[in-house]
């Protein structure tokens, strides 16, 4: 909710003005709390992204080691190296997106806080001056004049500071929409760029992936046929071995009988 404070009302320092100020201060306090929380969550997300990138780099390194070990198989080696290259590119994109997350800025509340500090101080001084002016004996002209002068000076100072404070409140309320949305849009565009780059990258890789999928289907068929052939060969050898053993036993028994 956008809360604005009337400049004319602030000079009167009316109860209505004080109620509006209290509401505005509560709103800014809550806004600051939500923004601080969001920034901490963003920092946590960036740190998690760093750990994710580290794990990804290790995984890509493992793929390249497997490709190197498979150097005798050109299809495996070339495919794994190509996949590793694309995954590394995605890591690079992720690093750029992380930089975009770091650009997530929050509203600068320093001017508001400084103005509030001065406003609170001058408000106390004004209350003290009013109290002193009310308590001074009216038969002591010198003290009356002194208290009146202090009160007038304090009121003048109060008007100057309260105008500045109201200005800071209204400026803050005025720019909160643009500042929050600007940061959030920057964050979302970083995601958009990341996923768009990833889509383009894998679109270029898709023909190779489809080619390998076709080859893999054929490899599965060939592997099943090869396994069946080996099982038949194994069975044939086992049968031959059994016959040789039976023949050997017959020769041995014949030899024993004689």
C-alpha positions in Angstrom: 0.0 0.0 0.0 1.3 3.4 -1.0 1.3 5.9 2.0 1.9 9.6 1.3 2.2 12.3 3.9 0.7 15.8 3.3 3.3 18.6 3.5 0.8 21.1 4.9 -0.3 18.7 7.6 3.2 18.0 8.8 3.8 21.7 9.5 0.8 21.6 11.9 2.2 18.6 13.6 -1.4 17.5 14.1 -2.6 14.1 15.5 -3.6 13.2 12.0 0.0 13.8 10.8 1.4 11.8 13.7 -0.9 8.9 12.9 0.1 9.0 9.2 3.8 9.1 10.1 3.4 6.1 12.4 1.7 4.1 9.7 4.3 5.1 7.1 7.2 4.2 9.5 5.6 0.8 10.2 5.2 0.2 6.4 8.8 1.1 5.7 10.0 -1.1 8.6 8.1 -4.1 7.2 9.3 -3.3 3.7 12.9 -3.3 4.9 12.4 -6.6 6.7 11.0 -8.3 3.6 13.8 -6.9 1.4 16.5 -8.0 3.8 15.0 -11.5 3.9 14.9 -11.6 0.1 18.5 -10.5 -0.2 19.6 -13.2 2.2 17.7 -15.8 0.3 19.2 -14.5 -2.9 22.7 -14.8 -1.4 21.9 -18.3 -0.2 20.8 -19.2 -3.7 24.0 -17.8 -5.2 26.1 -19.9 -2.7 24.1 -23.0 -3.6 24.6 -22.2 -7.3 28.4 -22.1 -6.7 28.3 -25.6 -5.1 26.1 -26.8 -8.0 28.6 -25.4 -10.5 31.5 -27.1 -8.7 29.7 -30.4 -8.7 28.8 -30.0 -12.4 32.5 -29.3 -13.3 33.5 -32.4 -11.5 30.9 -34.4 -13.4 32.1 -33.0 -16.7 35.6 -33.8 -15.8 34.5 -37.4 -15.1 32.8 -37.6 -18.5 36.0 -36.4 -20.2 38.1 -39.0 -18.3 35.6 -41.7 -19.5 36.0 -40.4 -23.0 39.7 -40.6 -22.8 39.5 -44.2 -21.4 37.3 -45.1 -24.4 39.7 -43.7 -27.0 39.6 -47.0 -29.0 35.9 -46.5 -29.6 35.6 -43.4 -31.7 31.8 -43.2 -31.3 31.9 -43.2 -27.5 34.9 -40.9 -27.3 33.6 -38.2 -29.8 30.0 -38.3 -28.3 31.2 -38.0 -24.7 33.5 -35.1 -25.6 30.7 -33.3 -27.4 28.3 -33.8 -24.4 31.0 -32.6 -22.0 31.6 -29.5 -24.2 27.9 -28.6 -24.1 27.6 -29.2 -20.4 30.6 -27.0 -19.8 28.9 -24.3 -21.9 25.8 -24.6 -19.7 28.0 -24.1 -16.6 29.4 -21.0 -18.2 25.9 -19.7 -18.8 25.0 -20.5 -15.2 27.9 -18.4 -14.1 26.7 -15.4 -16.1 23.2 -15.9 -14.7 24.7 -15.9 -11.2 26.2 -12.5 -11.9 22.7 -11.3 -12.9 21.4 -12.5 -9.5 24.1 -10.4 -7.8 22.6 -7.4 -9.5 19.5 -7.8 -7.4 19.5 -4.5 -5.6 17.2 -3.3 -2.9 16.0 0.1 -2.2 18.4 2.5 -0.5 16.8 3.4 2.9 19.8 5.3 4.3 18.3 8.7 3.6 15.0 7.7 5.1 16.8 6.4 8.3 18.9 9.5 8.6 15.9 11.8 8.2 14.0 9.7 10.8 16.8 9.9 13.3 16.8 13.7 12.9 13.0 13.9 13.1 12.9 11.8 16.3 15.6 14.0 17.9 14.0 17.3 17.0 10.6 16.0 18.1 12.0 15.3 21.5 13.6 18.7 21.6 10.3 20.3 20.7 8.4 18.4 23.4 11.1 19.4 25.9 10.9 23.1 24.8 7.0 23.0 25.0 7.2 21.5 28.5 9.8 24.0 29.7 7.8 26.9 28.3 4.7 25.7 30.0 6.4 25.3 33.4 8.3 28.6 33.5 6.9 31.1 36.0 5.1 33.9 34.2 6.3 36.4 36.7 9.9 35.8 35.7 10.0 37.8 32.4 13.6 36.9 31.6 12.9 33.1 31.9 9.7 33.5 29.9 11.6 35.2 27.1 14.3 32.6 27.1 11.9 29.7 27.1 9.9 31.4 24.3 13.0 32.0 22.2 14.1 28.3 22.6 10.6 27.1 21.7 10.5 29.4 18.6 13.9 28.2 17.5 13.0 24.6 18.1 9.7 25.0 16.2 11.6 26.5 13.3 14.1 23.7 13.3 11.3 21.2 13.6 9.5 22.6 10.5 12.7 22.3 8.5 13.5 18.8 9.5 9.9 17.5 9.3 9.6 18.8 5.8 12.8 16.9 4.8 11.5 13.8 6.6 8.1 13.9 4.8 10.0 14.4 1.6 12.0 11.2 2.2 8.9 9.2 3.1 7.1 10.4 -0.1 10.1 9.8 -2.3 10.5 6.3 -0.9 6.9 5.5 -1.4 7.0 6.9 -4.9 10.0 4.9 -6.1 9.3 1.6 -4.3 7.4 0.2 -7.3 10.0 1.1 -9.9 12.9 0.0 -7.7 11.4 -3.4 -6.7 10.2 -4.2 -10.2 13.4 -3.1 -11.8 15.4 -5.5 -9.6 12.9 -8.3 -10.1 12.8 -7.8 -13.9 16.6 -7.9 -14.0 16.5 -11.2 -12.1 13.9 -12.7 -14.4 15.6 -11.6 -17.6 18.8 -13.3 -16.3 16.7 -16.6 -16.1 15.2 -15.9 -19.5 18.6 -15.5 -21.1 20.0 -18.6 -19.3 17.1 -20.9 -20.5 17.1 -19.4 -24.0 20.8 -20.0 -24.4 20.3 -23.6 -23.0 17.5 -24.2 -25.6 19.7 -22.9 -28.5 22.6 -25.0 -27.3 20.7 -28.2 -27.1 18.8 -27.5 -30.3 22.2 -27.6 -32.0 23.0 -30.8 -30.2 19.7 -32.5 -30.9 20.6 -33.9 -34.4 23.6 -35.8 -32.8 21.4 -37.0 -30.0 18.8 -38.3 -32.5 21.6 -40.0 -34.5 23.0 -41.7 -31.4 19.4 -42.7 -30.4 19.0 -44.5 -33.7 22.4 -46.1 -33.4 21.6 -47.1 -29.9 18.4 -48.9 -31.0 20.5 -50.8 -33.5 23.2 -51.5 -30.9 20.5 -53.0 -28.6 19.3 -55.3 -31.4 22.9 -56.3 -32.4 23.8 -56.8 -28.7 20.9 -59.1 -28.2 21.8 -61.1 -31.3 25.5 -61.2 -30.3 24.4 -62.5 -26.8 22.2 -65.2 -28.3 25.1 -66.3 -30.6 27.5 -66.4 -27.7 25.0 -68.4 -25.6 24.6 -70.9 -28.5 28.3 -71.2 -28.9 28.7 -71.7 -25.1 26.0 -74.4 -25.2 27.7 -76.2 -28.2 31.1 -76.1 -26.4 29.5 -77.5 -23.2 28.0 -80.4 -25.2 31.2 -81.1 -26.9 33.0 -81.0 -23.5 30.4 -83.4 -22.1 30.9 -85.9 -25.0 34.7 -85.8 -24.6 34.3 -86.5 -20.9 32.0 -89.5 -21.6 34.4 -90.8 -24.2 37.3 -90.5 -21.7 35.4 -92.4 -19.0 34.6 -95.2 -21.4 38.3 -95.5 -22.4 39.3 -95.5 -18.8 36.8 -98.2 -17.8 37.9 -100.4 -20.8 41.5 -100.1 -19.7 40.6 -101.1 -16.1 38.6 -104.2 -17.2 41.6 -105.5 -19.2 
